[in-house]
Amino acid sequence: MKSYALFQEYIWLVNTIRRYGRLTLEEINDRWLDTEMSEGQPIARSTFNRHRDAILDMFGIIIDCDRKDGFRYYIYNEEVLREESIQNWMLSTLSVNSVLAESKGVHDRILLEQIPSDGENLHRFIDAMKRGVRIRVNYRRYGAEASNTSMKLDPYFVRLFNRRWYGLVKFPEPTGNLFTLAFDRIVSLEVTGEKFSYPKDFDPAGWFRDCYGIVRDPSEPVEKVVVRAFGKEVNYLRDLPLHHSQKEVGQGEGYSDFELRLRPTADFFSPLLARGAALKVLEPQWLADEIRRLHQESFELYK
């Protein structure tokens, strides 16, 4: 069987158990036979067990069997499906690709949002990470007429945020500063043969854990932020949280309150402002004052 067809079966199996909950192998096969992929053939138990092993290896998802509950299969570690990991991103991407591949007849009625690939530079950056070697970059910041002088940097990790690719890099000693590069502002990038030592205890996921996006200002403390959403915005925030720390802490007539814990840097202002009158900052007071000031500035533009 071709690799792509196997991927489709893995994705289907994960999504089916995730959607319907605990299922026996017979119940899984009932749903499997309704798909075109099955070609009228059930999944053999040996094939099913190989799929479980492959899904664990690729995505870190454990499909376990509860013998006390009629030998029903379920996802043992559902929390991994909510993590911001490359495995989960692959799972999501492959799931969408599987749906699109089966929708060729209506392809002109499926509109997608373009995500810049930044192909060659991204490829070189990741190649340098794998080889543990430094990169040489010419970079042009917003507002600059020309690129900065050539910089030699240690590539730490990459992140996709709001349709843009970013890379966290470190200046070699004695500076040793860490900062974020936007790939769409890289003029040129080349891989050197100069080795660097990536710290084993460095946590890429933890680096931005308390941040809204890719701005990380250690001088900005982590704070409790409470926002009040009105009307339909309540449902939008429930479905698409502003931050992984978000939790609903109160409800009233036509509104709900949500609490977040993060560093409220300037990039966090944009999603708050974008919701206009559908969202109000309750605390901290300084953030409420700042959002009010920015709304007032916008109002003045339209006078």
DALINJO-V525755 format. One record per residue. N is the residue number from 1. RES is the residue in one letter. SS is DSSP state (~ for helix, > for strand, _ for the rest). Layout:
# DALINJO-V525755
N|RES|SS / N|RES|SS
This chain:
# DALINJO-V525755
1|M|_ / 2|K|_ / 3|S|~ / 4|Y|~ / 5|A|~ / 6|L|~ / 7|F|~ / 8|Q|~ / 9|E|~ / 10|Y|~ / 11|I|~ / 12|W|~ / 13|L|~ / 14|V|~ / 15|N|~ / 16|T|~ / 17|I|~ / 18|R|~ / 19|R|~ / 20|Y|~ / 21|G|_ / 22|R|_ / 23|L|> / 24|T|_ / 25|L|~ / 26|E|~ / 27|E|~ / 28|I|~ / 29|N|~ / 30|D|~ / 31|R|~ / 32|W|~ / 33|L|_ / 34|D|_ / 35|T|_ / 36|E|_ / 37|M|_ / 38|S|_ / 39|E|_ / 40|G|_ / 41|Q|_ / 42|P|_ / 43|I|_ / 44|A|_ / 45|R|~ / 46|S|~ / 47|T|~ / 48|F|~ / 49|N|~ / 50|R|~ / 51|H|~ / 52|R|~ / 53|D|~ / 54|A|~ / 55|I|~ / 56|L|~ / 57|D|~ / 58|M|~ / 59|F|~ / 60|G|_ / 61|I|_ / 62|I|_ / 63|I|> / 64|D|> / 65|C|> / 66|D|> / 67|R|~ / 68|K|~ / 69|D|~ / 70|G|_ / 71|F|_ / 72|R|> / 73|Y|> / 74|Y|> / 75|I|> / 76|Y|_ / 77|N|_ / 78|E|~ / 79|E|~ / 80|V|~ / 81|L|~ / 82|R|~ / 83|E|_ / 84|E|_ / 85|S|_ / 86|I|~ / 87|Q|~ / 88|N|~ / 89|W|~ / 90|M|~ / 91|L|~ / 92|S|~ / 93|T|~ / 94|L|~ / 95|S|~ / 96|V|~ / 97|N|~ / 98|S|~ / 99|V|~ / 100|L|~ / 101|A|~ / 102|E|_ / 103|S|_ / 104|K|~ / 105|G|~ / 106|V|~ / 107|H|~ / 108|D|~ / 109|R|~ / 110|I|_ / 111|L|_ / 112|L|_ / 113|E|_ / 114|Q|_ / 115|I|_ / 116|P|_ / 117|S|_ / 118|D|_ / 119|G|~ / 120|E|~ / 121|N|~ / 122|L|~ / 123|H|~ / 124|R|~ / 125|F|~ / 126|I|~ / 127|D|~ / 128|A|~ / 129|M|~ / 130|K|~ / 131|R|~ / 132|G|_ / 133|V|> / 134|R|> / 135|I|> / 136|R|> / 137|V|> / 138|N|> / 139|Y|> / 140|R|_ / 141|R|_ / 142|Y|_ / 143|G|_ / 144|A|_ / 145|E|_ / 146|A|_ / 147|S|_ / 148|N|_ / 149|T|_ / 150|S|_ / 151|M|> / 152|K|> / 153|L|> / 154|D|> / 155|P|> / 156|Y|> / 157|F|> / 158|V|> / 159|R|> / 160|L|> / 161|F|> / 162|N|_ / 163|R|_ / 164|R|> / 165|W|> / 166|Y|> / 167|G|> / 168|L|> / 169|V|> / 170|K|> / 171|F|> / 172|P|_ / 173|E|_ / 174|P|_ / 175|T|_ / 176|G|_ / 177|N|_ / 178|L|> / 179|F|> / 180|T|> / 181|L|> / 182|A|> / 183|F|~ / 184|D|~ / 185|R|~ / 186|I|> / 187|V|> / 188|S|> / 189|L|> / 190|E|> / 191|V|> / 192|T|> / 193|G|> / 194|E|> / 195|K|> / 196|F|_ / 197|S|_ / 198|Y|_ / 199|P|_ / 200|K|_ / 201|D|_ / 202|F|_ / 203|D|_ / 204|P|~ / 205|A|~ / 206|G|~ / 207|W|~ / 208|F|_ / 209|R|_ / 210|D|_ / 211|C|_ / 212|Y|_ / 213|G|_ / 214|I|_ / 215|V|_ / 216|R|_ / 217|D|_ / 218|P|_ / 219|S|_ / 220|E|_ / 221|P|_ / 222|V|_ / 223|E|> / 224|K|> / 225|V|> / 226|V|> / 227|V|> / 228|R|> / 229|A|> / 230|F|> / 231|G|_ / 232|K|_ / 233|E|~ / 234|V|~ / 235|N|~ / 236|Y|~ / 237|L|~ / 238|R|~ / 239|D|~ / 240|L|_ / 241|P|_ / 242|L|_ / 243|H|_ / 244|H|_ / 245|S|_ / 246|Q|_ / 247|K|> / 248|E|> / 249|V|> / 250|G|> / 251|Q|> / 252|G|> / 253|E|_ / 254|G|_ / 255|Y|> / 256|S|> / 257|D|> / 258|F|> / 259|E|> / 260|L|> / 261|R|> / 262|L|> / 263|R|_ / 264|P|_ / 265|T|_ / 266|A|_ / 267|D|~ / 268|F|~ / 269|F|~ / 270|S|~ / 271|P|~ / 272|L|~ / 273|L|~ / 274|A|~ / 275|R|_ / 276|G|~ / 277|A|~ / 278|A|~ / 279|L|> / 280|K|> / 281|V|> / 282|L|> / 283|E|> / 284|P|_ / 285|Q|~ / 286|W|~ / 287|L|~ / 288|A|~ / 289|D|~ / 290|E|~ / 291|I|~ / 292|R|~ / 293|R|~ / 294|L|~ / 295|H|~ / 296|Q|~ / 297|E|~ / 298|S|~ / 299|F|~ / 300|E|~ / 301|L|~ / 302|Y|_ / 303|K|_
